[in-house]
Amino acid sequence: EIQKTMVNAKEFQQEQQYAIYKKEYDSLYESILNFPFVEEYLELLENVNQSLLQVTQVIETKINGVLN
């Protein structure tokens, strides 16, 4: 929820509110990292996202090559 409100505040250029939400988000994020395996999970999630992005780029390149 905090992340959503933070993003909304940034989107609507509410810089003061964004700063407040960002500080709260950072605090919560740091406390979450204290749980076992959370940091490892987040790292794996990032790796999976990067792999999906690469696969998407390869597929787009191949499709565009065929269409051109």
C-alpha positions in Angstrom: 0.0 0.0 0.0 2.8 2.4 0.9 4.4 1.7 -2.5 1.2 2.5 -4.3 0.7 5.7 -2.5 4.3 6.7 -3.0 4.0 6.1 -6.8 0.7 8.0 -6.9 2.2 10.9 -5.1 5.1 11.0 -7.6 2.8 10.7 -10.6 0.7 13.6 -9.4 3.8 15.6 -8.6 3.2 15.8 -4.8 6.8 16.0 -3.9 6.4 16.6 -0.1 3.9 13.7 0.2 6.2 11.5 -2.0 9.2 12.2 0.3 7.1 11.2 3.4 5.9 8.0 1.7 9.4 7.2 0.4 10.9 7.5 3.9 8.2 5.2 5.3 8.6 2.8 2.4 12.4 2.7 2.9 11.9 2.0 6.6 9.5 -0.8 5.9 11.8 -2.2 3.2 14.8 -2.3 5.6 12.7 -4.1 8.3 11.5 -6.7 5.7 15.1 -7.4 4.8 15.7 -8.7 8.4 13.5 -11.7 7.7 15.4 -14.8 6.6 15.5 -15.5 2.9 13.9 -12.2 1.9 17.0 -10.7 0.5 17.7 -14.0 -1.4 14.1 -14.0 -2.7 14.4 -10.4 -3.9 17.7 -11.2 -5.7 16.1 -14.2 -7.4 13.1 -12.2 -8.4 15.4 -9.6 -10.0 17.3 -12.4 -11.9 14.0 -13.9 -13.2 12.8 -10.4 -14.3 16.0 -9.8 -16.1 15.8 -13.2 -17.8 12.2 -12.5 -18.9 13.2 -9.1 -20.3 16.0 -10.8 -22.3 13.6 -13.4 -23.7 11.1 -10.7 -24.6 13.8 -8.8 -26.4 14.9 -11.9 -28.4 11.3 -12.7 -29.4 10.7 -9.1 -30.4 13.9 -9.0 -32.5 13.0 -12.3 -34.3 9.4 -11.1 -35.0 10.5 -7.7 -36.3 13.1 -9.5 -38.5 10.5 -11.6 -40.0 8.1 -8.7 -40.5 10.7 -6.5 -42.1 
